[in-house]
Structures are given as structure tokens and as C-alpha cells.
């Protein structure tokens, strides 16, 4: 610790015995301890303390309410089952494999549902254009849905959660919005059925034009 001595000289104190010493002194006149080593240790301690404070502040900024990611994911999915699947990195989803339009609509993945129907319609278009069955490609898409279904839903959840956390700081507002954005929807199943019907209509329309 240093202080002004007189009008222009500074003084410091030995951390071992408390004896006052000048800033230019290398050793304490009372106990003989090295003042330079003491200053170096104090500087090191201060740097470590500053690093710890910065680390704590960074953690508070990244998650100011100290809510683990699993809790946000549970609130979004309204299900512990999917949180466990994501934690175990489970790679197969039967509903996504068998009924992707209905499953994705039920889980509020409306864009993914529309993209899937669009891909199937395009597949039928090329089948008619080439006059060749592409059933293997269709099966491959279904298998890909089964393998990637959990990952797609996780990315959807993370995107919505991160967006809400970025825009809102209040914990209760965050929880409410995450629960509203996630979960399931009966109307989502209706949406999936409508998309299937639209896809079927487009397939019939293409068949009538290209036949």
C-alpha cells in the first residue's frame, strides 16, 4: 500500500511487519523482507481477483438469472422426454420418420412441414418428367427425417429461446414467452393435414399436365 509522503515523495508499508518505507527502498529496514517481492505478490493477487470478477460478470451476462439451458428447453418442449433425448443425443424419432407433416405441425415446426411437402411435390414432378420411379429417394427422405428429427426440433427450440432471451430481461416474461412459443398445437396437426392435401392436389395437377 502506498501513500503520499510530504509534498512529493510516496511511501509504502511492509506487508510483513507494517513498517513504513519509501517507494525506492528494496528491503524493509525493520524486518529485512524484500519489498519488491511483496509488491509482485500483491500485483499477482490483484490480477487474479480481477480475472475472477470478470469471469463472474461474464457468467451473469450470459445467463443473468442463472437458469440452466435444460430448464429453458423443458419449458419450451413442455416435456422432459425431449430434454432427455437431447442430453443423450438420441438419433431416432419414430413420429418424425412415419408422420413428419403431422409431427412437425404438432410441434409448431410449420416451416419445416411446408419444406417437406414442397420436397415431395418436387420429387413427384421429377418422377413424371423422367418417367422413372424415385421411390428410393422418398424412402431416403423419410429415414433422414427419423434420424434428424430430434436435432431439427432442438435447433428450433434453441433459436426461439435465444431470440426471447436476447429481447427480454425479465425472468417471468422469458418463461411465459418460451412456454407460449414452444409446446404442442392441435391446430398444428390440422395445418399438417392441410399441407398434405395441398401436396396431394399439386401432385394430381402435375400428373394431369405432364401425362
C-alpha positions as CSV (number, residue, x, y, z in Angstrom):
1,X,0.0,0.0,0.0
2,X,1.4,3.4,-1.0
3,X,0.6,6.9,0.2
4,X,2.0,10.5,-0.3
5,X,4.9,11.4,1.9
6,X,5.3,15.1,2.4
7,X,4.6,17.1,-0.7
8,X,6.2,15.0,-3.4
9,X,7.5,11.6,-2.1
10,X,5.4,8.5,-1.9
11,X,5.6,5.8,0.8
12,X,4.5,2.3,1.2
13,X,4.2,-0.3,4.0
14,X,5.8,-3.6,4.5
15,X,3.1,-6.3,4.4
16,X,5.1,-8.5,6.9
17,X,5.7,-6.0,9.8
18,X,3.8,-2.9,8.8
19,X,6.9,-0.7,8.8
20,X,6.7,2.4,6.6
21,X,9.2,2.5,3.8
22,X,10.0,4.8,0.8
23,X,9.0,3.8,-2.7
24,X,12.6,3.5,-3.7
25,X,13.6,1.1,-0.9
26,X,14.1,-2.5,-2.0
27,X,14.1,-4.1,1.5
28,X,12.3,-3.3,4.7
29,X,14.6,-1.6,7.3
30,X,12.7,-3.2,10.1
31,X,12.4,-6.9,9.2
32,X,14.6,-7.1,6.1
33,X,12.0,-8.6,3.8
34,X,12.0,-7.8,0.1
35,X,9.6,-5.1,-0.7
36,X,9.8,-5.8,-4.4
37,X,8.7,-9.4,-3.9
38,X,5.8,-8.2,-1.8
39,X,4.7,-5.8,-4.5
40,X,4.9,-8.5,-7.1
41,X,2.8,-10.8,-5.0
42,X,0.2,-8.1,-4.4
43,X,0.1,-7.4,-8.1
44,X,-0.4,-11.1,-8.9
45,X,-3.2,-11.4,-6.3
46,X,-4.9,-8.3,-7.7
47,X,-4.8,-9.7,-11.3
48,X,-6.3,-13.0,-10.1
49,X,-9.0,-11.1,-8.2
50,X,-9.8,-9.1,-11.3
51,X,-9.9,-12.2,-13.5
52,X,-12.3,-13.8,-11.1
53,X,-14.6,-10.8,-11.1
54,X,-14.6,-10.6,-14.9
55,X,-15.4,-14.3,-15.1
56,X,-18.4,-13.9,-12.7
57,X,-19.6,-10.9,-14.6
58,X,-19.4,-12.8,-17.9
59,X,-21.4,-15.6,-16.4
60,X,-24.0,-13.2,-15.2
61,X,-24.3,-11.5,-18.6
62,X,-24.7,-14.9,-20.4
63,X,-27.3,-16.1,-18.0
64,X,-28.3,-13.3,-15.6
65,X,-30.9,-15.4,-13.9
66,X,-28.7,-18.5,-13.5
67,X,-31.2,-20.7,-15.3
68,X,-29.6,-23.8,-16.8
69,X,-30.2,-24.5,-20.5
70,X,-32.1,-27.7,-19.7
71,X,-34.7,-25.7,-17.8
72,X,-35.4,-23.4,-20.8
73,X,-35.6,-26.5,-23.1
74,X,-38.0,-28.2,-20.7
75,X,-40.2,-25.1,-20.7
76,X,-40.1,-24.9,-24.5
77,X,-40.8,-28.6,-25.2
78,X,-43.3,-29.0,-22.3
79,X,-41.7,-32.4,-22.0
80,X,-38.9,-34.0,-20.0
81,X,-38.7,-36.7,-22.7
82,X,-37.2,-34.4,-25.4
83,X,-34.7,-32.9,-22.9
84,X,-33.5,-36.4,-22.1
85,X,-33.3,-37.3,-25.8
86,X,-31.2,-34.1,-26.5
87,X,-29.0,-34.8,-23.5
88,X,-28.4,-38.4,-24.7
89,X,-28.0,-37.2,-28.3
90,X,-30.7,-39.7,-29.3
91,X,-30.6,-40.1,-33.1
92,X,-34.0,-41.6,-33.9
93,X,-37.5,-40.2,-33.8
94,X,-40.3,-42.6,-34.9
95,X,-43.1,-39.9,-35.3
96,X,-40.7,-37.8,-37.4
97,X,-40.0,-40.9,-39.6
98,X,-43.6,-42.1,-40.0
99,X,-45.7,-38.9,-39.9
100,X,-43.4,-36.0,-40.4
101,X,-46.0,-33.4,-41.6
102,X,-48.3,-34.2,-38.6
103,X,-45.4,-34.4,-36.1
104,X,-43.8,-31.2,-37.3
105,X,-47.1,-29.3,-37.3
106,X,-47.9,-30.7,-33.8
107,X,-44.5,-29.4,-32.6
108,X,-45.1,-26.0,-34.3
109,X,-42.4,-26.5,-36.9
110,X,-44.5,-25.1,-39.6
111,X,-41.7,-24.0,-42.0
112,X,-40.2,-27.5,-41.8
113,X,-43.5,-29.1,-42.6
114,X,-44.0,-26.8,-45.6
115,X,-40.5,-27.6,-46.9
116,X,-41.1,-31.3,-46.6
117,X,-44.3,-31.1,-48.6
118,X,-42.5,-29.0,-51.2
119,X,-39.7,-31.5,-51.5
120,X,-42.2,-34.4,-52.0
121,X,-44.0,-32.4,-54.7
122,X,-40.7,-31.7,-56.5
123,X,-39.9,-35.4,-56.2
124,X,-43.1,-36.3,-57.9
125,X,-42.5,-33.6,-60.6
126,X,-39.2,-35.2,-61.5
127,X,-40.7,-38.7,-61.5
128,X,-43.3,-37.6,-64.0
129,X,-40.7,-35.6,-66.0
130,X,-38.2,-38.5,-66.2
131,X,-40.9,-41.2,-66.3
132,X,-38.9,-43.1,-63.7
133,X,-39.7,-44.0,-60.1
134,X,-37.8,-42.2,-57.4
135,X,-39.2,-44.2,-54.5
136,X,-35.7,-44.8,-53.1
137,X,-35.2,-41.0,-52.7
138,X,-38.6,-40.8,-51.0
139,X,-37.6,-43.5,-48.5
140,X,-34.3,-41.8,-48.0
141,X,-36.0,-38.5,-47.1
142,X,-38.2,-40.4,-44.6
143,X,-35.2,-42.0,-43.0
144,X,-33.4,-38.7,-42.8
145,X,-36.5,-37.3,-41.0
146,X,-36.2,-40.1,-38.5
147,X,-32.5,-39.5,-37.9
148,X,-32.6,-35.7,-37.9
149,X,-36.0,-35.1,-36.2
150,X,-34.7,-34.6,-32.7
151,X,-31.9,-32.4,-34.0
152,X,-34.3,-30.2,-36.0
153,X,-36.5,-29.8,-33.0
154,X,-33.5,-28.9,-30.8
155,X,-32.4,-26.2,-33.3
156,X,-35.9,-24.8,-33.5
157,X,-36.0,-24.7,-29.6
158,X,-32.6,-23.1,-29.3
159,X,-33.4,-20.4,-32.0
160,X,-36.7,-19.4,-30.3
161,X,-35.2,-19.5,-26.8
162,X,-32.1,-17.4,-27.8
163,X,-34.3,-14.9,-29.5
164,X,-36.5,-14.4,-26.4
165,X,-33.5,-14.2,-24.0
166,X,-32.0,-11.6,-26.2
167,X,-35.1,-9.4,-26.3
168,X,-36.4,-9.8,-22.8
169,X,-34.6,-9.5,-19.5
170,X,-37.4,-10.2,-17.0
171,X,-37.4,-13.8,-15.9
172,X,-41.1,-14.2,-15.7
173,X,-41.6,-12.7,-19.2
174,X,-39.0,-15.1,-20.5
175,X,-40.7,-18.1,-19.0
176,X,-44.1,-17.1,-20.3
177,X,-43.0,-16.4,-23.8
178,X,-40.9,-19.6,-24.1
179,X,-43.8,-21.7,-22.9
180,X,-46.1,-20.0,-25.5
181,X,-43.6,-20.3,-28.4
182,X,-43.0,-24.0,-27.6
183,X,-45.1,-26.9,-26.6
184,X,-47.6,-28.6,-28.9
185,X,-50.6,-27.4,-31.0
186,X,-53.7,-29.3,-32.0
187,X,-54.1,-26.7,-34.8
188,X,-50.6,-27.7,-35.9
189,X,-52.0,-31.2,-36.7
190,X,-54.7,-29.5,-38.8
191,X,-52.0,-27.5,-40.5
192,X,-50.1,-30.7,-41.3
193,X,-53.2,-32.3,-42.8
194,X,-53.9,-29.2,-44.9
195,X,-50.4,-29.3,-46.2
196,X,-50.7,-33.0,-47.1
197,X,-53.9,-32.2,-49.0
198,X,-52.2,-29.3,-50.8
199,X,-49.3,-31.5,-51.7
200,X,-51.7,-34.2,-53.0
201,X,-53.6,-31.7,-55.1
202,X,-50.3,-30.4,-56.6
203,X,-49.3,-33.9,-57.4
204,X,-52.5,-34.6,-59.2
205,X,-52.3,-31.3,-61.0
206,X,-48.7,-32.1,-62.2
207,X,-49.8,-35.5,-63.3
208,X,-52.6,-34.1,-65.4
209,X,-50.3,-31.6,-67.0
210,X,-47.4,-33.9,-67.8
211,X,-49.3,-37.0,-68.7
